[in-house]
Amino acid sequence: MENSLKSFVFKSLRPAIVLFVILSVITGIVYPLIITGAGQWLLPAQANGSLITKDDKVIGSSLIGQNFTAPKYFWGRPSATGPYPNNAAASSDSNLGPLNPALADAVKVRVAALKSADAENTLPVPVDLVTTSASGLDPEISPAAALYQANRVAKARGLSAETVQAAITANTKNRQWGILGEPRVNVVTLNIALDKLVK
């Protein structure tokens, strides 16, 4: 009786154990290797984090914003990540609702900083320059937000407004497949393009 029970248990467990091992190998080894290999072969830049290099040194990623504060650079969206802006290890938003007074106060401070940096600018301040994104890591701004900053950047770099606006146009991406999203400008790549232009 005892032997037949052991035999029954073994026969019942054996298929489950074999299936567990087979699925572990497929989903834990084979599948990741295939996907990693396909990514490296088909889209190597994206598979490795869309890294940006300068003088053979990695200086960032086109997928993660950076905290530019100098007048000669375009500024990206504000970031609510801690303990410092654009911290990829702590992606988050401020979670302040539209009726929260703290949000209105933060926006007022950001508007004042933009106007202080370019007192002659009479354009309306684009909303994406004074509000954080959901991730706190957004590397892109609207073309309007880039054009708002064009005169400040041109003066700081000693360039003509037309030259800076041409750089904005050259670094503006259109809607994906012509229908998804909105036109956008990657702040990191735009600033790098301007650095190269000045050199």
Stockholm file with secondary structure:
# STOCKHOLM 1.0

chainA/1-199         MENSLKSFVFKSLRPAIVLFVILSVITGIVYPLIITGAGQWLLPAQANGSLITKDDKVIGSSLIGQNFTAPKYFWGRPSATGPYPNNAAASSDSNLGPLNPALADAVKVRVAALKSADAENTLPVPVDLVTTSASGLDPEISPAAALYQANRVAKARGLSAETVQAAITANTKNRQWGILGEPRVNVVTLNIALDKLVK
#=GR chainA/1-199 SS CHHHHHHHHHHHHHHHHHHHHHHHHIIIIIHHHHHHHHHHHHCHHHHTTCEEEETTEEEEETTSCCCCCSTTSCCCCCCCCSSSTTCGGGCCCCCCCTTCHHHHHHHHHHHHHHHHHTTTCCSCCCGGGTSCCSSSCCCEECHHHHHHHHHHHHHHHTCCHHHHHHHHHHTEECCBTTTBSCCEEEHHHHHHHHHHHHC
#=GC SS_cons         CHHHHHHHHHHHHHHHHHHHHHHHHIIIIIHHHHHHHHHHHHCHHHHTTCEEEETTEEEEETTSCCCCCSTTSCCCCCCCCSSSTTCGGGCCCCCCCTTCHHHHHHHHHHHHHHHHHTTTCCSCCCGGGTSCCSSSCCCEECHHHHHHHHHHHHHHHTCCHHHHHHHHHHTEECCBTTTBSCCEEEHHHHHHHHHHHHC
//
